[in-house]
Amino acid sequence: MPESHNAHEARFGRMRIVTTIGETVDQPVQAVIYPANSRGVMGTGAISAVRSSAGLDVEREAMSFAPIEPGTAIVTSSGKLSERGIEAIIHAVVTEKLGQRIDRHTMRRAISTALRLADEHRYHTLAMPLMGINADDSIEARTHMIQALIDETVAHTRRSTTRIEQLTIAARFEDDLPIVANLLAQMREHRWTGQE
């Protein structure tokens, strides 16, 4: 698995998963996946970078779908992000209200739906942040959330013939990168040895 000081990658079938430090909106991709709430309000954390970069029209569009069931996802236009080549924003609904802690089972369902929508819209390159990770979380808590995200992403490649060629996972904290790299390596090993 090639790796550098700030990026790691692993291939699962057609999909290449790349991890890097940075903001999701700065990645050269067709669509971005972000954590959302049932009301479609784009307020805090990673999603605030989307609102400020894409513009308020995207938030209004997302809110027009409300209430949105947690564990699902919706697709909106990308607003001003189209100037960067980003065609759409996929809102993975992981909580009911703004600021709630993200449950990893709900996150898994939302990511599954988001990836399925990406395939339906024929997006070949995607980016998403590590969801449900807070600066004060323990290593164990961070690892559980990252494991759930990676498990669901890799499961998508097994469930169907995906059109997604590259998924970039953008981490906000550098300490999370080795965790992601280790979990990706474990997933690769299990895949090749036939273990689940």
Backbone hydrogen bonds, N-H to C=O, Kabsch-Sander energy under -0.5 kcal/mol:
donor,donor_aa,acceptor,acceptor_aa,energy
4,S,7,A,-2.8
8,H,19,T,-1.7
9,E,2,P,-1.1
10,A,17,I,-2.0
12,F,15,M,-3.3
15,M,12,F,-1.5
16,R,165,E,-2.4
17,I,10,A,-3.2
17,I,15,M,-0.6
18,V,16,R,-0.6
18,V,167,L,-2.6
19,T,8,H,-3.1
20,T,169,I,-2.3
21,I,6,N,-0.8
22,G,171,A,-2.3
26,D,23,E,-1.2
27,Q,24,T,-1.7
29,V,27,Q,-1.8
30,Q,125,T,-1.2
31,A,125,T,-1.5
32,V,88,A,-1.8
33,I,127,A,-3.0
34,Y,90,I,-2.4
36,A,92,A,-3.1
38,S,95,T,-1.2
39,R,96,E,-0.5
40,G,37,N,-1.6
43,G,41,V,-0.8
47,I,44,T,-0.9
48,S,45,G,-1.1
49,A,45,G,-0.7
49,A,46,A,-0.9
50,V,46,A,-0.8
51,R,47,I,-2.1
52,S,48,S,-2.3
53,S,49,A,-1.6
54,A,50,V,-3.6
55,G,51,R,-2.3
58,V,55,G,-1.0
59,E,55,G,-0.7
60,R,56,L,-2.4
61,E,57,D,-2.2
62,A,58,V,-2.5
63,M,59,E,-2.7
64,S,60,R,-1.2
65,F,62,A,-1.5
66,A,63,M,-1.2
68,I,38,S,-1.8
71,G,93,V,-3.5
72,T,69,E,-1.4
74,I,91,H,-1.7
76,T,89,I,-2.7
78,S,87,E,-0.6
80,K,54,A,-2.7
81,L,78,S,-2.1
82,S,79,G,-1.7
83,E,80,K,-1.6
84,R,81,L,-1.7
85,G,82,S,-1.5
86,I,81,L,-1.8
87,E,30,Q,-3.4
87,E,85,G,-0.5
88,A,30,Q,-1.2
89,I,76,T,-1.9
90,I,32,V,-3.5
91,H,74,I,-2.8
91,H,89,I,-0.6
92,A,34,Y,-2.8
92,A,90,I,-0.8
93,V,72,T,-2.5
93,V,91,H,-0.8
94,V,36,A,-2.3
94,V,92,A,-0.9
95,T,36,A,-1.4
100,Q,97,K,-1.5
103,D,94,V,-0.6
103,D,101,R,-0.5
107,M,103,D,-2.4
108,R,104,R,-2.1
109,R,105,H,-1.8
110,A,106,T,-2.3
111,I,107,M,-2.7
112,S,108,R,-2.3
113,T,109,R,-2.1
114,A,110,A,-2.6
115,L,111,I,-2.7
116,R,112,S,-1.9
117,L,113,T,-2.5
118,A,114,A,-2.1
119,D,115,L,-1.9
120,E,116,R,-2.3
121,H,117,L,-2.1
122,R,119,D,-1.3
123,Y,118,A,-2.6
124,H,122,R,-0.5
126,L,166,Q,-2.5
127,A,31,A,-1.2
128,M,168,T,-2.4
130,L,170,A,-1.1
131,M,129,P,-0.6
133,I,130,L,-0.6
134,N,132,G,-0.5
137,D,134,N,-1.9
142,R,138,S,-2.5
143,T,139,I,-2.7
144,H,140,E,-2.1
145,M,141,A,-1.9
146,I,142,R,-2.7
147,Q,143,T,-2.7
148,A,144,H,-1.9
149,L,145,M,-2.0
150,I,146,I,-2.6
151,D,147,Q,-3.0
152,E,148,A,-2.1
153,T,149,L,-1.9
154,V,150,I,-2.8
155,A,151,D,-2.4
156,H,152,E,-1.5
157,T,153,T,-0.9
157,T,154,V,-0.5
158,R,154,V,-0.9
158,R,155,A,-0.6
159,R,155,A,-1.9
160,S,156,H,-1.3
162,T,160,S,-1.3
165,E,124,H,-2.5
166,Q,124,H,-2.0
167,L,16,R,-2.6
168,T,126,L,-2.8
168,T,166,Q,-0.5
169,I,18,V,-3.5
169,I,167,L,-0.6
170,A,128,M,-2.4
170,A,168,T,-0.7
171,A,20,T,-3.2
171,A,169,I,-0.7
176,D,173,F,-1.7
177,L,174,E,-1.2
179,I,175,D,-0.6
180,V,176,D,-2.3
181,A,177,L,-2.7
182,N,178,P,-2.4
183,L,179,I,-2.3
184,L,180,V,-2.6
185,A,181,A,-2.1
186,Q,182,N,-2.2
187,M,183,L,-2.3
188,R,184,L,-2.4
189,E,185,A,-2.2
190,H,186,Q,-2.6
191,R,187,M,-2.3
192,W,188,R,-2.2
193,T,189,E,-1.9
194,G,190,H,-0.9
195,Q,190,H,-1.5
